[in-house]
Amino acid sequence: MIKLSLKKSDDSYSTAAMERMVDEINALIGRLNEAGSALATKNLFHRETVQIENKPRSMRDFAEVDLGPDPTVGTFTVIVHNEIVTPNVITILKENGFINIDTSDRRKLRVVKPRPTIQQEEDLENQIKRLGKNSMSKVSAIKADAMQRLTAAIKAEYIDPPVAQKARIQVDELGDEARKHIVVLSLIRRKQLIGGGMTFDGPEEESLYRRINDSTYKEATAKLLKVEASTE
């Protein structure tokens, strides 16, 4: 999804470090997706039952949540396949904090999400920042490991010093490139969830914010919005 590039050297040490960094960046996308995930809303009726003709039936056979193309927006729709369960649907929604429900169409309920409190937004933003920092730490560890391997290879005469120097420069640049990707991905997720209320941690972060709409991140941005409901 997110790729790094070898511009100075394609030695085995740089290549191995690059692959590990790419794996970490793409794993971060999954972790960022889970932060503020709409999956709980998507699965709202999955473990609920309703009595129909004196028999317990699964609610998800009669009602489903449609989050639309962007699950971070302030509304969603509940598609009701059988109007007999509409009162049950409304009860479940209210029990889960969704009070503002438009029932003018009994088969397609429009639900307004309660606005997060300032504290909830701050907690969510801090969670995303922590995920980014943890990922940066892992990238730094990958970089340090590659540098140690290069040092050991020079001593063992597995690699010539000039080649090793190019490799060191390459690994250093890979680490910096990976770090910037992590910052941009974190900013994208914060923008999705917090919107205009987000804050920047320093001038570099503010500068990198300009890259959130770059084509490089198009696939990752879509992945961050993807909600996959369990079939269990």
C-alpha positions in Angstrom: 0.0 0.0 0.0 2.6 2.5 1.1 6.0 2.0 -0.5 9.6 3.2 0.2 12.3 3.5 -2.4 16.0 2.7 -2.6 17.7 5.7 -4.2 21.3 5.4 -2.9 21.9 1.7 -2.6 20.1 -1.6 -3.2 22.3 -3.6 -0.9 20.8 -6.5 1.1 20.9 -4.6 4.4 19.0 -1.6 3.0 16.6 -3.8 1.2 15.8 -5.8 4.4 15.4 -2.6 6.4 13.1 -1.2 3.8 10.8 -4.3 3.7 10.5 -4.2 7.5 9.7 -0.5 7.6 7.0 -1.0 4.9 5.5 -3.8 6.9 5.3 -1.6 9.9 3.8 1.4 8.1 1.1 -0.8 6.5 0.4 -2.5 9.9 0.0 1.0 11.3 -2.8 1.7 8.8 -4.7 -1.2 10.3 -4.2 0.1 13.9 -5.3 3.6 12.9 -8.4 2.2 11.3 -9.3 0.5 14.6 -9.0 3.9 16.5 -12.4 5.4 16.4 -13.7 2.5 14.3 -17.3 2.5 13.3 -17.3 -1.3 13.5 -19.3 -1.3 16.8 -22.1 0.7 15.1 -21.9 -1.6 12.0 -22.4 -4.6 14.2 -25.2 -3.0 16.3 -27.7 -5.7 15.6 -25.4 -8.7 15.2 -25.9 -10.2 18.6 -29.4 -9.0 19.2 -32.5 -11.2 18.9 -36.2 -10.6 18.4 -39.3 -12.7 19.1 -41.2 -13.5 15.9 -44.1 -15.9 16.1 -42.8 -16.9 19.5 -39.4 -17.9 18.2 -36.1 -16.1 18.8 -34.7 -14.7 15.6 -31.5 -12.9 14.9 -32.0 -9.1 14.4 -29.4 -8.9 11.7 -31.7 -11.0 9.5 -34.3 -8.1 9.6 -32.2 -4.9 10.1 -28.8 -3.7 9.1 -26.7 -0.6 9.5 -25.6 1.3 6.3 -22.8 3.7 7.2 -22.5 5.0 3.7 -19.2 5.7 1.8 -17.7 7.6 4.7 -18.4 6.1 8.2 -17.0 9.2 9.9 -19.9 11.4 8.9 -22.5 12.4 11.5 -25.3 10.2 10.3 -26.0 6.7 9.3 -29.0 4.7 8.0 -30.7 1.6 9.4 -32.3 -0.5 6.7 -35.3 -2.4 8.1 -36.3 -5.5 6.0 -39.4 -6.2 8.0 -41.4 -3.4 9.7 -42.4 -5.7 12.5 -39.0 -5.2 14.1 -38.9 -1.4 13.7 -39.9 -0.8 17.4 -37.1 -3.2 18.5 -34.6 -1.4 16.2 -35.5 1.9 17.8 -35.1 0.5 21.3 -31.7 -0.9 20.5 -30.5 2.4 19.0 -31.7 4.3 22.0 -30.0 1.9 24.4 -26.8 2.5 22.6 -27.0 6.3 22.9 -28.5 7.1 19.5 -31.5 9.3 20.5 -32.0 11.4 17.4 -33.8 9.0 15.0 -35.9 10.0 12.0 -38.7 7.4 11.6 -40.6 9.1 8.8 -39.6 6.1 6.7 -40.2 3.0 8.8 -38.0 0.9 6.5 -35.1 3.4 6.3 -34.3 5.1 9.6 -32.0 8.0 9.6 -29.9 8.2 12.7 -27.9 11.2 13.9 -24.8 10.3 15.9 -24.3 12.2 19.2 -21.5 14.7 18.9 -18.4 13.7 20.8 -17.5 15.8 23.8 -14.3 17.8 23.7 -12.7 15.3 26.1 -13.7 12.4 23.9 -12.1 14.2 20.9 -8.9 14.9 22.8 -8.7 11.3 24.0 -9.2 10.0 20.4 -6.6 12.4 19.0 -4.1 11.5 21.7 -4.7 7.8 21.0 -3.9 8.3 17.3 -0.8 10.3 18.2 0.4 7.5 20.5 -0.1 4.9 17.7 2.0 7.1 15.4 4.8 7.6 18.0 4.9 3.8 18.7 5.2 3.1 15.0 8.1 5.7 14.8 9.8 3.9 17.6 9.6 0.6 15.7 11.0 2.2 12.6 13.9 3.7 14.6 14.6 0.2 16.0 14.6 -1.3 12.5 17.1 1.5 11.4 19.3 0.9 14.5 19.3 -2.9 13.8 20.4 -2.3 10.2 23.2 0.0 11.2 24.5 -2.5 13.8 24.4 -5.2 11.1 26.4 -3.0 8.8 29.0 -2.4 11.5 29.3 -6.1 12.1 29.6 -6.8 8.4 32.4 -4.3 8.0 34.3 -5.9 10.9 33.8 -9.4 9.4 34.8 -8.0 6.0 31.5 -9.1 4.5 31.1 -5.6 2.9 33.5 -3.0 1.7 33.6 0.3 3.6 32.6 2.5 0.6 29.6 0.2 -0.1 28.7 0.2 3.6 28.8 4.0 3.7 26.3 4.2 0.9 24.1 1.6 2.7 24.2 3.7 5.9 23.1 6.8 4.0 20.3 4.7 2.4 19.1 3.3 5.7 19.1 6.7 7.2 17.0 8.1 4.3 14.6 5.2 4.5 14.1 5.9 8.2 13.3 9.6 7.5 11.0 8.7 4.6 9.1 6.1 6.8 8.8 8.6 9.6 7.2 11.2 7.4 4.7 8.6 6.0 3.8 7.8 9.6 3.2 11.5 10.4 1.0 12.0 7.3 -1.0 8.8 7.9 -1.7 9.9 11.5 -2.8 13.3 10.3 -5.1 11.8 7.8 -6.8 9.7 10.5 -7.0 12.6 12.8 -8.6 14.7 10.1 -11.1 12.0 9.4 -12.2 11.7 13.0 -11.6 15.1 14.5 -12.1 17.4 11.5 -11.3 21.0 12.0 -10.6 20.6 15.7 -7.2 18.9 15.3 -4.0 20.6 16.5 -0.4 20.3 15.2 2.6 19.2 17.2 5.2 21.6 15.7 5.9 23.2 12.3 7.0 19.9 10.5 3.6 18.3 11.3 1.8 21.4 10.0 3.9 21.3 6.8 3.3 17.6 6.2 -0.4 18.2 6.6 -0.3 19.6 3.1 0.4 16.1 1.8 -2.7 14.4 3.2 -4.4 14.5 -0.2 -1.4 13.3 -2.2 -2.1 10.4 -4.6 0.4 8.4 -2.6 -2.1 8.1 0.3 -5.2 7.6 -1.8 -5.4 3.8 -1.2 -4.4 4.2 2.5 -7.1 6.9 3.1 -9.7 4.5 1.7 -8.4 1.7 3.8 -8.7 3.9 6.9 -12.4 4.4 6.2 -13.1 0.8 5.5 -15.4 -1.0 8.0 -15.5 -4.8 7.9 -18.3 -6.3 9.9 -17.8 -9.8 11.4 -20.0 -12.5 9.9 -20.0 -14.5 13.1 
